[in-house]
Amino acid sequence: PLYITMSYRDIKFFIAIGKHMAPKKKAKLDAVVDSETKPIQVSKRKKAQQTIDTSLHQVNKKSPHQKISVFLGGACLTFVDDISGSNIPLANIRVHGASSKFKDWASSFKSKIRFKLQADYYNQLKSSWEPLVEPWENQIRFKQEPIPESHPILYNREIFFASEEVLQINATKTCINQTIATAKSWSADL
């Protein structure tokens, strides 16, 4: 299995990177635009885009079916509160036996993902892990297909989520109080 631990400082670090990488607003430039040439440039751009979309659609129709299957034995994501200087476990989310199949991604896209989800929270009063989400098997199917004769090419998208099992969430008073306390301490630090 793949084990990942995320702390409060890790999350702050990734948020800072995201803010730094976010596109900056461009300064407004004063420019003189010829009102006669602007509509021509826009229409040329639209026509070129339609030509590209049509070409891609024709190439995709001729592509053979592609398939790929991926299997992940398991993954575990543990959240840790390190705001006070010591690492206090918060939650542990595990995914077991995740398998996915992707096919026909050139002309359309179809995927099917099956996995078992389980989550625990750390009860600080008892110093032990307690179940938050009982083991739960489910699947997600995603399908994207081009709408025939649409210019530019538009897509129909469907997401289907299913499980034969009942999702059981154990939200105890201790879990809720710890979550609220952690959220307050984190938001006060931001």
Buried (B, 14 or more C-beta within 10 A) or exposed (E): EEEEEBBBEBEBEEEEEEEEEEEEEEEEEEEEEEEEEEEEEEEEEEEEEEEEBEEBBEEBEEEEEEEEEEEBEBBBBBBBBEBEEEEBBBBBBBBBEBBBBBBBBBBBBBBBBBBBBBBBBBBBEEEEEEBBBBEBEBBBBBBBBBEEEEEEBEEEEEEEEEEEEEEEEEEEEBBEEBBEEBEEEBEEEE
